[in-house]
Amino acid sequence: MYAVVGCNECAAMWLLTDPRTSDSARCPRCGKTHRTAKLKRFFESEDRDAAREARAALLAKKRDESAAFAEVDHVSELERAVDEAGIDDREYLEASGIDADAVDEAAARAEGGGSGSRSRTEVVRDAVTAVDDPTEENVVAHASERGVPAETAREILTRLARRGELSESGGRYRAL
């Protein structure tokens, strides 16, 4: 179950995954904690793409951009177009004369892959959800306490945000 919910403090709208499983949710923009039972639900669906599309439509309407939004393809179609555009990382590396398999193996070693311990990326991702105020400074400090060098934690944080696995708003990160 997915619900599009809104903050009564800053009017942000976000997607809440299965609101029945947790008692509270934190606004990704202002950080206010809300009781999930009291959050206004603008849309609910079992389909994540439908909920994302509904959120996008609500945000467009809020900004008086409904006509422009109607001309845009569905979110999933836009994602497919982005995936098909350009070349992927593997093609880029190989075209540059770099062995992509060797890069994958090096990345797995650097992140502690296969050793049974948490990878550096997992430690940073966990830090985002573990700290009360997930700013870069707090996330990096939390990850550093768990063996991830500070500069590496910053790079991983940036990479996760770039990949869309985290979002950053107002200097605070949240897992998606």
C-alpha positions as CSV (number, residue, x, y, z in Angstrom):
1,M,0.0,0.0,0.0
2,Y,1.3,3.5,-0.9
3,A,-0.2,6.8,0.2
4,V,0.4,10.3,-1.0
5,V,0.5,12.3,2.2
6,G,1.1,16.0,3.1
7,C,2.7,17.9,5.9
8,N,0.5,20.5,7.7
9,E,3.7,22.5,8.6
10,C,5.4,23.1,5.3
11,A,2.8,21.6,2.7
12,A,5.3,19.1,1.4
13,M,3.8,16.0,-0.2
14,W,5.6,12.6,-0.2
15,L,5.0,8.9,-0.7
16,L,4.5,6.9,2.4
17,T,5.0,3.2,2.1
18,D,2.4,1.1,3.9
19,P,1.2,3.7,6.4
20,R,-0.4,0.9,8.5
21,T,3.0,-0.5,9.6
22,S,4.4,2.5,11.5
23,D,3.0,4.9,14.0
24,S,4.9,8.0,12.8
25,A,6.4,9.5,9.7
26,R,8.9,12.4,9.3
27,C,8.4,15.1,6.7
28,P,11.3,15.0,4.3
29,R,11.3,18.8,3.9
30,C,10.9,20.3,7.4
31,G,11.6,17.2,9.5
32,K,8.4,17.4,11.5
33,T,7.2,14.1,12.9
34,H,3.6,13.2,12.2
35,R,1.3,10.4,13.5
36,T,0.5,8.4,10.4
37,A,-3.1,7.9,11.4
38,K,-3.6,11.7,11.4
39,L,-1.8,12.4,8.1
40,K,-4.0,13.6,5.3
41,R,-4.0,11.0,2.6
42,F,-4.5,12.6,-0.8
43,F,-4.3,9.3,-2.7
44,E,-3.9,5.6,-1.8
45,S,-3.0,2.7,-4.1
46,E,-1.4,-0.8,-4.1
47,D,0.6,0.3,-7.2
48,R,3.7,2.5,-6.4
49,D,3.7,3.9,-10.0
50,A,0.1,5.0,-9.6
51,A,0.9,6.7,-6.3
52,R,3.9,8.5,-7.8
53,E,1.8,9.6,-10.8
54,A,-0.9,10.9,-8.4
55,R,1.7,12.9,-6.3
56,A,3.1,14.4,-9.5
57,A,-0.4,15.4,-10.7
58,L,-1.1,17.0,-7.2
59,L,2.1,18.9,-7.3
60,A,1.4,20.2,-10.8
61,K,-2.1,21.2,-9.8
62,K,-0.7,23.0,-6.7
63,R,1.6,25.0,-9.0
64,D,-1.1,25.7,-11.6
65,E,0.8,23.5,-14.1
66,S,-2.0,20.9,-14.8
67,A,-2.1,21.6,-18.5
68,A,1.7,21.2,-18.9
69,F,1.5,18.0,-16.7
70,A,-1.2,16.5,-19.0
71,E,1.2,16.8,-21.9
72,V,3.9,14.8,-20.2
73,D,4.1,11.0,-20.4
74,H,3.4,8.8,-17.4
75,V,6.3,8.6,-14.9
76,S,7.2,5.0,-15.8
77,E,7.4,6.0,-19.5
78,L,9.7,8.9,-18.7
79,E,11.9,6.5,-16.7
80,R,12.0,4.1,-19.6
81,A,13.0,6.9,-21.9
82,V,15.8,7.9,-19.6
83,D,17.1,4.4,-19.3
84,E,17.1,4.0,-23.1
85,A,18.9,7.4,-23.7
86,G,22.6,7.5,-23.8
87,I,25.0,4.7,-22.8
88,D,25.2,2.9,-19.6
89,D,28.2,2.8,-17.3
90,R,29.5,-0.5,-18.6
91,E,29.4,0.7,-22.3
92,Y,31.1,3.9,-21.3
93,L,33.9,2.1,-19.4
94,E,34.5,-0.4,-22.3
95,A,34.5,2.4,-24.9
96,S,37.2,4.1,-22.7
97,G,39.3,1.0,-22.8
98,I,38.6,0.0,-19.2
99,D,37.8,-3.5,-18.2
100,A,34.2,-3.2,-16.7
101,D,34.5,-6.6,-15.0
102,A,37.6,-5.5,-13.2
103,V,35.9,-2.3,-12.1
104,D,33.0,-4.3,-10.7
105,E,35.4,-6.6,-8.8
106,A,37.3,-3.6,-7.4
107,A,34.0,-2.0,-6.2
108,A,32.9,-5.2,-4.5
109,R,36.3,-5.4,-2.7
110,A,36.2,-1.8,-1.7
111,E,32.7,-2.1,-0.3
112,G,33.6,-5.3,1.6
113,G,31.5,-7.5,-0.7
114,G,31.3,-11.2,0.1
115,S,33.0,-10.9,3.6
116,G,29.7,-11.2,5.4
117,S,30.1,-7.7,7.0
118,R,28.1,-4.6,6.0
119,S,29.5,-2.8,2.9
120,R,30.4,0.9,3.2
121,T,27.4,1.8,1.1
122,E,25.1,-0.2,3.4
123,V,26.6,1.5,6.4
124,V,26.0,5.0,4.9
125,R,22.5,4.1,3.8
126,D,21.7,2.7,7.3
127,A,23.2,5.9,8.9
128,V,20.6,8.1,7.0
129,T,17.8,6.2,8.7
130,A,19.5,5.8,12.0
131,V,20.4,9.4,12.9
132,D,17.7,11.8,14.2
133,D,18.8,14.7,12.1
134,P,20.1,13.2,8.8
135,T,22.3,16.0,7.7
136,E,25.6,15.3,5.8
137,E,27.6,16.0,8.9
138,N,25.5,13.7,11.2
139,V,25.4,10.8,8.6
140,V,29.1,11.0,7.9
141,A,29.9,11.0,11.7
142,H,27.6,8.0,12.2
143,A,29.2,6.1,9.3
144,S,32.7,7.1,10.5
145,E,32.0,5.6,13.9
146,R,31.3,2.3,12.1
147,G,34.5,2.2,10.1
148,V,33.7,4.2,6.9
149,P,36.3,7.0,6.3
150,A,34.6,10.4,6.4
151,E,35.5,11.4,2.8
152,T,34.4,8.0,1.5
153,A,31.1,8.4,3.4
154,R,30.5,11.8,1.7
155,E,31.2,10.3,-1.7
156,I,28.8,7.4,-1.1
157,L,26.2,9.8,0.2
158,T,26.5,11.9,-3.0
159,R,26.5,8.8,-5.2
160,L,23.3,7.4,-3.5
161,A,21.5,10.8,-4.0
162,R,22.6,10.9,-7.6
163,R,21.3,7.4,-8.2
164,G,18.0,8.3,-6.6
165,E,18.3,5.9,-3.7
166,L,18.3,8.9,-1.3
167,S,16.8,12.3,-1.6
168,E,18.3,15.5,-0.2
169,S,16.1,18.5,0.7
170,G,17.1,21.4,2.9
171,G,20.4,19.8,3.8
172,R,18.7,16.6,5.1
173,Y,18.8,13.2,3.5
174,R,16.1,10.5,3.5
175,A,16.0,7.0,2.0
176,L,13.7,6.3,-0.8
